[in-house]
Amino acid sequence: MRKLGFFVTLMLFMSFSIQAQKIAVVDISAILEASDDYSNAQRQLDKISADWRQEISIQLDEIKSLYNKYQAEQVLLSDDIRKQREQEIMDKEAAVRELQKRRFGPEGDLFKKRQDLVSPVQSKVFAAIEDFANDRGYDIIFDKGGSTGLLFANGEYDKTEDIKKRLGIK
């Protein structure tokens, strides 16, 4: 009788805990890359980045020109003027390094611009995924394109195309 009670309890426990969960897999990178909004944001970021790189390159060329001129005239200059020119070159180099840091550093202008342009697109995609999960009753949706550690996914669970359709992108 004791074995039967244990067996019934075990079966009840298993029936409650073995409820099937609906799981889906999407590739957020594929969705973003297919999105016109995301592509436009990337193009804007690329242009801004190229413009800033050119600005820095021009300043570096000016510094190189100043240094070459200094090298050519160095022998003819007094100590005070030589030190003044060296300081001028070092100050310009420091200013360019600061500009590079301000534009391209971890919390720089490019990072902030990327957040401004890309975050709304990402939010739209995540909202579509959440709506999709709620509408279809999915419990879990993994990003197969991210670094989530997903090693295998049955193609049956890939809902990337459904999310693209929901967003109206190809």
LUMPAFI-902589 format. One record per residue (C-alpha): residue number from 1; x, y, z; residue in three letters. Coordinates in Angstrom, 2 decimals, padded with zeros to 5 digits. Layout:
<fikes>
<fike><n>NUM</n><xx>X</xx><yy>Y</yy><zz>Z</zz><res>Ala</res></fike>
...
</fikes>
This chain:
<fikes>
<fike><n>1</n><xx>000.00</xx><yy>000.00</yy><zz>000.00</zz><res>Met</res></fike>
<fike><n>2</n><xx>002.86</xx><yy>002.29</yy><zz>000.83</zz><res>Arg</res></fike>
<fike><n>3</n><xx>004.43</xx><yy>001.68</yy><zz>-002.60</zz><res>Lys</res></fike>
<fike><n>4</n><xx>001.13</xx><yy>002.45</yy><zz>-004.30</zz><res>Leu</res></fike>
<fike><n>5</n><xx>000.81</xx><yy>005.76</yy><zz>-002.40</zz><res>Gly</res></fike>
<fike><n>6</n><xx>004.35</xx><yy>006.71</yy><zz>-003.34</zz><res>Phe</res></fike>
<fike><n>7</n><xx>003.72</xx><yy>005.76</yy><zz>-006.98</zz><res>Phe</res></fike>
<fike><n>8</n><xx>000.48</xx><yy>007.81</yy><zz>-007.16</zz><res>Val</res></fike>
<fike><n>9</n><xx>002.18</xx><yy>010.81</yy><zz>-005.54</zz><res>Thr</res></fike>
<fike><n>10</n><xx>005.08</xx><yy>010.53</yy><zz>-007.95</zz><res>Leu</res></fike>
<fike><n>11</n><xx>002.75</xx><yy>010.33</yy><zz>-010.94</zz><res>Met</res></fike>
<fike><n>12</n><xx>000.75</xx><yy>013.37</yy><zz>-009.78</zz><res>Leu</res></fike>
<fike><n>13</n><xx>003.95</xx><yy>015.35</yy><zz>-009.24</zz><res>Phe</res></fike>
<fike><n>14</n><xx>005.26</xx><yy>014.39</yy><zz>-012.68</zz><res>Met</res></fike>
<fike><n>15</n><xx>002.00</xx><yy>015.27</yy><zz>-014.41</zz><res>Ser</res></fike>
<fike><n>16</n><xx>002.09</xx><yy>018.77</yy><zz>-012.95</zz><res>Phe</res></fike>
<fike><n>17</n><xx>005.77</xx><yy>019.35</yy><zz>-013.67</zz><res>Ser</res></fike>
<fike><n>18</n><xx>005.84</xx><yy>017.92</yy><zz>-017.20</zz><res>Ile</res></fike>
<fike><n>19</n><xx>003.58</xx><yy>020.54</yy><zz>-018.68</zz><res>Gln</res></fike>
<fike><n>20</n><xx>004.79</xx><yy>021.29</yy><zz>-022.17</zz><res>Ala</res></fike>
<fike><n>21</n><xx>006.29</xx><yy>024.68</yy><zz>-022.71</zz><res>Gln</res></fike>
<fike><n>22</n><xx>006.11</xx><yy>026.30</yy><zz>-026.10</zz><res>Lys</res></fike>
<fike><n>23</n><xx>009.57</xx><yy>027.37</yy><zz>-027.16</zz><res>Ile</res></fike>
<fike><n>24</n><xx>010.59</xx><yy>029.35</yy><zz>-030.22</zz><res>Ala</res></fike>
<fike><n>25</n><xx>013.86</xx><yy>030.48</yy><zz>-031.69</zz><res>Val</res></fike>
<fike><n>26</n><xx>014.40</xx><yy>033.70</yy><zz>-033.62</zz><res>Val</res></fike>
<fike><n>27</n><xx>017.46</xx><yy>035.34</yy><zz>-035.11</zz><res>Asp</res></fike>
<fike><n>28</n><xx>017.37</xx><yy>038.96</yy><zz>-033.98</zz><res>Ile</res></fike>
<fike><n>29</n><xx>020.40</xx><yy>039.82</yy><zz>-036.14</zz><res>Ser</res></fike>
<fike><n>30</n><xx>018.58</xx><yy>038.57</yy><zz>-039.24</zz><res>Ala</res></fike>
<fike><n>31</n><xx>015.48</xx><yy>040.54</yy><zz>-038.30</zz><res>Ile</res></fike>
<fike><n>32</n><xx>017.46</xx><yy>043.74</yy><zz>-037.69</zz><res>Leu</res></fike>
<fike><n>33</n><xx>019.50</xx><yy>043.36</yy><zz>-040.88</zz><res>Glu</res></fike>
<fike><n>34</n><xx>016.29</xx><yy>042.89</yy><zz>-042.89</zz><res>Ala</res></fike>
<fike><n>35</n><xx>014.76</xx><yy>046.02</yy><zz>-041.37</zz><res>Ser</res></fike>
<fike><n>36</n><xx>014.92</xx><yy>049.20</yy><zz>-043.46</zz><res>Asp</res></fike>
<fike><n>37</n><xx>014.89</xx><yy>051.32</yy><zz>-040.29</zz><res>Asp</res></fike>
<fike><n>38</n><xx>017.93</xx><yy>049.48</yy><zz>-038.97</zz><res>Tyr</res></fike>
<fike><n>39</n><xx>019.74</xx><yy>049.73</yy><zz>-042.33</zz><res>Ser</res></fike>
<fike><n>40</n><xx>019.06</xx><yy>053.47</yy><zz>-042.47</zz><res>Asn</res></fike>
<fike><n>41</n><xx>020.35</xx><yy>053.90</yy><zz>-038.93</zz><res>Ala</res></fike>
<fike><n>42</n><xx>023.51</xx><yy>051.93</yy><zz>-039.79</zz><res>Gln</res></fike>
<fike><n>43</n><xx>024.09</xx><yy>054.08</yy><zz>-042.91</zz><res>Arg</res></fike>
<fike><n>44</n><xx>023.71</xx><yy>057.24</yy><zz>-040.84</zz><res>Gln</res></fike>
<fike><n>45</n><xx>026.15</xx><yy>055.92</yy><zz>-038.26</zz><res>Leu</res></fike>
<fike><n>46</n><xx>028.64</xx><yy>054.94</yy><zz>-040.97</zz><res>Asp</res></fike>
<fike><n>47</n><xx>028.48</xx><yy>058.42</yy><zz>-042.50</zz><res>Lys</res></fike>
<fike><n>48</n><xx>028.85</xx><yy>060.16</yy><zz>-039.15</zz><res>Ile</res></fike>
<fike><n>49</n><xx>031.77</xx><yy>057.90</yy><zz>-038.26</zz><res>Ser</res></fike>
<fike><n>50</n><xx>033.48</xx><yy>058.54</yy><zz>-041.63</zz><res>Ala</res></fike>
<fike><n>51</n><xx>033.04</xx><yy>062.30</yy><zz>-041.23</zz><res>Asp</res></fike>
<fike><n>52</n><xx>034.54</xx><yy>062.23</yy><zz>-037.74</zz><res>Trp</res></fike>
<fike><n>53</n><xx>037.44</xx><yy>060.04</yy><zz>-038.89</zz><res>Arg</res></fike>
<fike><n>54</n><xx>038.15</xx><yy>062.50</yy><zz>-041.68</zz><res>Gln</res></fike>
<fike><n>55</n><xx>038.04</xx><yy>065.41</yy><zz>-039.24</zz><res>Glu</res></fike>
<fike><n>56</n><xx>040.59</xx><yy>063.64</yy><zz>-037.04</zz><res>Ile</res></fike>
<fike><n>57</n><xx>042.73</xx><yy>062.69</yy><zz>-040.04</zz><res>Ser</res></fike>
<fike><n>58</n><xx>042.89</xx><yy>066.32</yy><zz>-041.17</zz><res>Ile</res></fike>
<fike><n>59</n><xx>044.03</xx><yy>067.38</yy><zz>-037.72</zz><res>Gln</res></fike>
<fike><n>60</n><xx>046.66</xx><yy>064.62</yy><zz>-037.62</zz><res>Leu</res></fike>
<fike><n>61</n><xx>047.95</xx><yy>065.78</yy><zz>-041.03</zz><res>Asp</res></fike>
<fike><n>62</n><xx>048.22</xx><yy>069.33</yy><zz>-039.68</zz><res>Glu</res></fike>
<fike><n>63</n><xx>050.22</xx><yy>068.07</yy><zz>-036.71</zz><res>Ile</res></fike>
<fike><n>64</n><xx>052.51</xx><yy>066.07</yy><zz>-039.00</zz><res>Lys</res></fike>
<fike><n>65</n><xx>053.03</xx><yy>069.17</yy><zz>-041.13</zz><res>Ser</res></fike>
<fike><n>66</n><xx>053.85</xx><yy>071.24</yy><zz>-038.04</zz><res>Leu</res></fike>
<fike><n>67</n><xx>056.29</xx><yy>068.58</yy><zz>-036.85</zz><res>Tyr</res></fike>
<fike><n>68</n><xx>058.03</xx><yy>068.39</yy><zz>-040.25</zz><res>Asn</res></fike>
<fike><n>69</n><xx>058.32</xx><yy>072.17</yy><zz>-040.36</zz><res>Lys</res></fike>
<fike><n>70</n><xx>059.70</xx><yy>072.15</yy><zz>-036.82</zz><res>Tyr</res></fike>
<fike><n>71</n><xx>062.25</xx><yy>069.46</yy><zz>-037.74</zz><res>Gln</res></fike>
<fike><n>72</n><xx>063.45</xx><yy>071.51</yy><zz>-040.70</zz><res>Ala</res></fike>
<fike><n>73</n><xx>063.77</xx><yy>074.75</yy><zz>-038.69</zz><res>Glu</res></fike>
<fike><n>74</n><xx>064.84</xx><yy>073.26</yy><zz>-035.36</zz><res>Gln</res></fike>
<fike><n>75</n><xx>068.53</xx><yy>074.07</yy><zz>-035.77</zz><res>Val</res></fike>
<fike><n>76</n><xx>067.81</xx><yy>077.73</yy><zz>-036.51</zz><res>Leu</res></fike>
<fike><n>77</n><xx>065.41</xx><yy>078.29</yy><zz>-033.59</zz><res>Leu</res></fike>
<fike><n>78</n><xx>066.26</xx><yy>079.67</yy><zz>-030.18</zz><res>Ser</res></fike>
<fike><n>79</n><xx>065.63</xx><yy>077.47</yy><zz>-027.15</zz><res>Asp</res></fike>
<fike><n>80</n><xx>062.51</xx><yy>079.43</yy><zz>-026.17</zz><res>Asp</res></fike>
<fike><n>81</n><xx>060.95</xx><yy>079.24</yy><zz>-029.63</zz><res>Ile</res></fike>
<fike><n>82</n><xx>061.89</xx><yy>075.55</yy><zz>-029.96</zz><res>Arg</res></fike>
<fike><n>83</n><xx>060.21</xx><yy>074.76</yy><zz>-026.62</zz><res>Lys</res></fike>
<fike><n>84</n><xx>057.20</xx><yy>076.83</yy><zz>-027.63</zz><res>Gln</res></fike>
<fike><n>85</n><xx>056.82</xx><yy>074.91</yy><zz>-030.92</zz><res>Arg</res></fike>
<fike><n>86</n><xx>057.28</xx><yy>071.55</yy><zz>-029.17</zz><res>Glu</res></fike>
<fike><n>87</n><xx>054.59</xx><yy>072.51</yy><zz>-026.67</zz><res>Gln</res></fike>
<fike><n>88</n><xx>052.29</xx><yy>073.62</yy><zz>-029.49</zz><res>Glu</res></fike>
<fike><n>89</n><xx>052.72</xx><yy>070.25</yy><zz>-031.24</zz><res>Ile</res></fike>
<fike><n>90</n><xx>052.16</xx><yy>068.30</yy><zz>-028.00</zz><res>Met</res></fike>
<fike><n>91</n><xx>049.06</xx><yy>070.37</yy><zz>-027.19</zz><res>Asp</res></fike>
<fike><n>92</n><xx>047.60</xx><yy>069.68</yy><zz>-030.64</zz><res>Lys</res></fike>
<fike><n>93</n><xx>048.35</xx><yy>065.95</yy><zz>-030.28</zz><res>Glu</res></fike>
<fike><n>94</n><xx>046.62</xx><yy>065.91</yy><zz>-026.89</zz><res>Ala</res></fike>
<fike><n>95</n><xx>043.61</xx><yy>067.73</yy><zz>-028.37</zz><res>Ala</res></fike>
<fike><n>96</n><xx>043.33</xx><yy>065.17</yy><zz>-031.18</zz><res>Val</res></fike>
<fike><n>97</n><xx>043.57</xx><yy>062.26</yy><zz>-028.72</zz><res>Arg</res></fike>
<fike><n>98</n><xx>040.83</xx><yy>063.88</yy><zz>-026.64</zz><res>Glu</res></fike>
<fike><n>99</n><xx>038.69</xx><yy>064.35</yy><zz>-029.77</zz><res>Leu</res></fike>
<fike><n>100</n><xx>039.18</xx><yy>060.67</yy><zz>-030.69</zz><res>Gln</res></fike>
<fike><n>101</n><xx>038.17</xx><yy>059.65</yy><zz>-027.18</zz><res>Lys</res></fike>
<fike><n>102</n><xx>035.15</xx><yy>061.96</yy><zz>-027.21</zz><res>Arg</res></fike>
<fike><n>103</n><xx>033.98</xx><yy>060.72</yy><zz>-030.61</zz><res>Arg</res></fike>
<fike><n>104</n><xx>034.85</xx><yy>057.00</yy><zz>-030.49</zz><res>Phe</res></fike>
<fike><n>105</n><xx>035.38</xx><yy>056.15</yy><zz>-026.82</zz><res>Gly</res></fike>
<fike><n>106</n><xx>033.24</xx><yy>053.67</yy><zz>-024.86</zz><res>Pro</res></fike>
<fike><n>107</n><xx>030.80</xx><yy>056.40</yy><zz>-023.82</zz><res>Glu</res></fike>
<fike><n>108</n><xx>031.60</xx><yy>058.66</yy><zz>-026.78</zz><res>Gly</res></fike>
<fike><n>109</n><xx>029.46</xx><yy>060.47</yy><zz>-029.30</zz><res>Asp</res></fike>
<fike><n>110</n><xx>029.28</xx><yy>057.50</yy><zz>-031.68</zz><res>Leu</res></fike>
<fike><n>111</n><xx>028.06</xx><yy>055.22</yy><zz>-028.87</zz><res>Phe</res></fike>
<fike><n>112</n><xx>025.39</xx><yy>057.76</yy><zz>-027.91</zz><res>Lys</res></fike>
<fike><n>113</n><xx>024.36</xx><yy>058.30</yy><zz>-031.53</zz><res>Lys</res></fike>
<fike><n>114</n><xx>024.09</xx><yy>054.52</yy><zz>-032.00</zz><res>Arg</res></fike>
<fike><n>115</n><xx>021.78</xx><yy>054.33</yy><zz>-028.99</zz><res>Gln</res></fike>
<fike><n>116</n><xx>019.65</xx><yy>057.19</yy><zz>-030.34</zz><res>Asp</res></fike>
<fike><n>117</n><xx>019.29</xx><yy>055.64</yy><zz>-033.79</zz><res>Leu</res></fike>
<fike><n>118</n><xx>019.27</xx><yy>051.88</yy><zz>-033.11</zz><res>Val</res></fike>
<fike><n>119</n><xx>017.45</xx><yy>051.61</yy><zz>-029.76</zz><res>Ser</res></fike>
<fike><n>120</n><xx>014.03</xx><yy>052.56</yy><zz>-031.17</zz><res>Pro</res></fike>
<fike><n>121</n><xx>014.38</xx><yy>049.88</yy><zz>-033.87</zz><res>Val</res></fike>
<fike><n>122</n><xx>015.45</xx><yy>047.28</yy><zz>-031.31</zz><res>Gln</res></fike>
<fike><n>123</n><xx>012.56</xx><yy>048.24</yy><zz>-029.03</zz><res>Ser</res></fike>
<fike><n>124</n><xx>010.14</xx><yy>047.80</yy><zz>-031.93</zz><res>Lys</res></fike>
<fike><n>125</n><xx>011.54</xx><yy>044.33</yy><zz>-032.67</zz><res>Val</res></fike>
<fike><n>126</n><xx>011.45</xx><yy>043.26</yy><zz>-029.01</zz><res>Phe</res></fike>
<fike><n>127</n><xx>007.86</xx><yy>044.50</yy><zz>-028.70</zz><res>Ala</res></fike>
<fike><n>128</n><xx>006.90</xx><yy>042.49</yy><zz>-031.80</zz><res>Ala</res></fike>
<fike><n>129</n><xx>008.54</xx><yy>039.40</yy><zz>-030.32</zz><res>Ile</res></fike>
<fike><n>130</n><xx>006.72</xx><yy>039.89</yy><zz>-027.02</zz><res>Glu</res></fike>
<fike><n>131</n><xx>003.38</xx><yy>040.38</yy><zz>-028.84</zz><res>Asp</res></fike>
<fike><n>132</n><xx>004.06</xx><yy>037.30</yy><zz>-030.95</zz><res>Phe</res></fike>
<fike><n>133</n><xx>004.83</xx><yy>035.23</yy><zz>-027.84</zz><res>Ala</res></fike>
<fike><n>134</n><xx>001.70</xx><yy>036.42</yy><zz>-026.07</zz><res>Asn</res></fike>
<fike><n>135</n><xx>-000.53</xx><yy>035.92</yy><zz>-029.12</zz><res>Asp</res></fike>
<fike><n>136</n><xx>000.76</xx><yy>032.42</yy><zz>-029.85</zz><res>Arg</res></fike>
<fike><n>137</n><xx>001.23</xx><yy>031.26</yy><zz>-026.27</zz><res>Gly</res></fike>
<fike><n>138</n><xx>005.03</xx><yy>030.82</yy><zz>-026.36</zz><res>Tyr</res></fike>
<fike><n>139</n><xx>006.73</xx><yy>030.47</yy><zz>-023.02</zz><res>Asp</res></fike>
<fike><n>140</n><xx>010.31</xx><yy>030.96</yy><zz>-024.15</zz><res>Ile</res></fike>
<fike><n>141</n><xx>011.89</xx><yy>032.52</yy><zz>-027.22</zz><res>Ile</res></fike>
<fike><n>142</n><xx>015.63</xx><yy>032.24</yy><zz>-027.70</zz><res>Phe</res></fike>
<fike><n>143</n><xx>017.85</xx><yy>034.38</yy><zz>-029.89</zz><res>Asp</res></fike>
<fike><n>144</n><xx>019.72</xx><yy>031.88</yy><zz>-032.00</zz><res>Lys</res></fike>
<fike><n>145</n><xx>021.96</xx><yy>034.56</yy><zz>-033.50</zz><res>Gly</res></fike>
<fike><n>146</n><xx>023.16</xx><yy>035.92</yy><zz>-030.16</zz><res>Gly</res></fike>
<fike><n>147</n><xx>025.71</xx><yy>034.62</yy><zz>-027.72</zz><res>Ser</res></fike>
<fike><n>148</n><xx>023.14</xx><yy>032.77</yy><zz>-025.62</zz><res>Thr</res></fike>
<fike><n>149</n><xx>024.96</xx><yy>029.47</yy><zz>-025.86</zz><res>Gly</res></fike>
<fike><n>150</n><xx>022.31</xx><yy>027.83</yy><zz>-028.00</zz><res>Leu</res></fike>
<fike><n>151</n><xx>024.06</xx><yy>025.04</yy><zz>-029.86</zz><res>Leu</res></fike>
<fike><n>152</n><xx>021.18</xx><yy>023.38</yy><zz>-031.69</zz><res>Phe</res></fike>
<fike><n>153</n><xx>017.75</xx><yy>024.48</yy><zz>-032.70</zz><res>Ala</res></fike>
<fike><n>154</n><xx>015.21</xx><yy>022.51</yy><zz>-034.66</zz><res>Asn</res></fike>
<fike><n>155</n><xx>014.16</xx><yy>024.56</yy><zz>-037.68</zz><res>Gly</res></fike>
<fike><n>156</n><xx>010.56</xx><yy>023.96</yy><zz>-036.66</zz><res>Glu</res></fike>
<fike><n>157</n><xx>011.05</xx><yy>026.37</yy><zz>-033.76</zz><res>Tyr</res></fike>
<fike><n>158</n><xx>012.65</xx><yy>029.18</yy><zz>-035.79</zz><res>Asp</res></fike>
<fike><n>159</n><xx>010.06</xx><yy>031.96</yy><zz>-035.94</zz><res>Lys</res></fike>
<fike><n>160</n><xx>012.32</xx><yy>034.61</yy><zz>-037.51</zz><res>Thr</res></fike>
<fike><n>161</n><xx>010.23</xx><yy>034.81</yy><zz>-040.69</zz><res>Glu</res></fike>
<fike><n>162</n><xx>007.02</xx><yy>035.20</yy><zz>-038.67</zz><res>Asp</res></fike>
<fike><n>163</n><xx>008.50</xx><yy>038.16</yy><zz>-036.77</zz><res>Ile</res></fike>
<fike><n>164</n><xx>009.71</xx><yy>039.71</yy><zz>-040.05</zz><res>Lys</res></fike>
<fike><n>165</n><xx>006.17</xx><yy>039.35</yy><zz>-041.46</zz><res>Lys</res></fike>
<fike><n>166</n><xx>004.73</xx><yy>040.93</yy><zz>-038.33</zz><res>Arg</res></fike>
<fike><n>167</n><xx>007.11</xx><yy>043.87</yy><zz>-038.82</zz><res>Leu</res></fike>
<fike><n>168</n><xx>006.31</xx><yy>044.05</yy><zz>-042.54</zz><res>Gly</res></fike>
<fike><n>169</n><xx>009.89</xx><yy>043.38</yy><zz>-043.68</zz><res>Ile</res></fike>
<fike><n>170</n><xx>011.26</xx><yy>040.82</yy><zz>-046.09</zz><res>Lys</res></fike>
</fikes>
